[in-house]
Amino acid sequence: MKKLVLVLAAVLILTACGRESPAPQTVSFSLEANPTTGYSWQVSQSEELFKVESSYTQKHADGMVGVGGFETFTLTPLKAGATELTLTYARPWENGEKSDQLVYCFEVDQNLQVTMTNGYSTAVDEPIPVPTPTIT
């Protein structure tokens, strides 16, 4: 009887170890930007759930000066929870005066799967289109 219990326990342990959690999802989106004007996107989170990485791509051919482009953000979840991610487009030295903001609300579950619950613009002069993030 003792051997049977040990065999069953071993089978249960091996079965549990064989199950894999899904890979963490990532979130990505691109926003228009032109760093030559001094403006840049600054990211803040109400709860630090994501590792945030960004890269900039110029719209025009290399060597042209003063042209805009796109800043692409990639968010990788670090833990479960809910957060409000705020992106502010402003000149850092102006302390946020006349800054435009995009706000995304995300929920991350225990398996690091991401759901966007809301997205909106708090633009000062005219609404900024809120791009729908790609969740992969």
N, C-alpha and C positions, 0 to 999 in steps of 0.2 A: 504494500500500500504506500509506503514511504517513497519507493522508487517511482510509482505512478504520479504522485504529487510533484516530485522533483522534475519529472519529464514534462508534465503539464505547465509547471512554472517556467521552465526553459522555453517551451514553445510560445507561451504568452510573451515573454521578454523578447524573443527573436521576432515575433510578429510586430510588436510595438516598435522595435528598432528599425524595421523595414519600411515603415510609413514615413514618407517625406512630407514636410510642409511645403506649400507652394512657395515659389521664389517671391521675394518682395517685389511689389509693383513699383514702377517709377512713373513720375508725372513729368511731362515736358510741354512747354509752350514758348512761343516767340513773340516779342514785343518790339515795335519800332523804337529806334534809339539813334541818337547822334551825339556821341561823346565830344565832338569838336566844339559843341556849343557850351560845354561845361555841365550839361544835364546828364544824370545817370539814374538808373533804377536802383533803389535801395530796398532791401527785403527785410521784413521783420515778421516774427511769428508770435502769436499769443501764447503758444505752448510749443517748445522746441521739439517738434516731431520729425522734421526733415533735415537731411543734409542737402544744402543748396549749392549747386554748381552752375556757372553761367559762362557763356562764350559769345563773342561778338562777331558778326559777319557783315562786311561792307556790301552795299547794294551795287556799287559800280566797280569798274575795273581798278586794279591796283594802281597806285600812284596818284589817284585823284585826291585832292585835299578838300575837306569840309563836307563830304557826302555822308548821308545817313546810312543806316543799315538796320539789322535786327539783332537783339540780344536774346539768346535762347537760354532758358532756364531748365534745369533738370533737377527734380526733387526725388530723393531716395528716402523712404521712411526708415526711421531708427527705432520707433517704439509705437505702441498702440495709444490711441487717444483722439482728441479733436483739437483742431487749431484754426485760427483765422490768420491767413498769410496775407500781409499787406505789402504791396509794391508801390513805392513812392517815386515819381519821376520829378526830380528837383536838382538844383545846384546845392551841393552839400553846405557851402558857406553861407547860404541864404536862410538857414534854419527852417526850411520847409515852407517859406512864404510862397503863396500862389503855386503850391505843388498839386500835381494830379496824382490820384491813387487808384489802384485796382485792388480789390479785395476778393480773395478766394477762401471759401470755407471747406475744409477737408476733414474726413473721418478716416482713421486708420484702425483696422481690426487687429486681433491678436496674431493673425498670420501675415501681417504687414500688407494687407490688401487695401487699396485706397478707393474712397468714394468722395466725389466732389458734391457738396450739398448746396452750394450757392456761389455766385460770382457776380460782382457788380462794380461800377465805376463811381468814384466821387470826384470827377473832374471839375475843375474850377470854371473854365470858360465853356467848353463843349464836351459832350460825353466821349470818352475813349472807348472804342470797341473792346469788349472783353472777350479775348480769344478763348475758345473751348480747349482746355488742356487735353493732351493725348495721354491716356493711362495705359501702360503696357506692363 
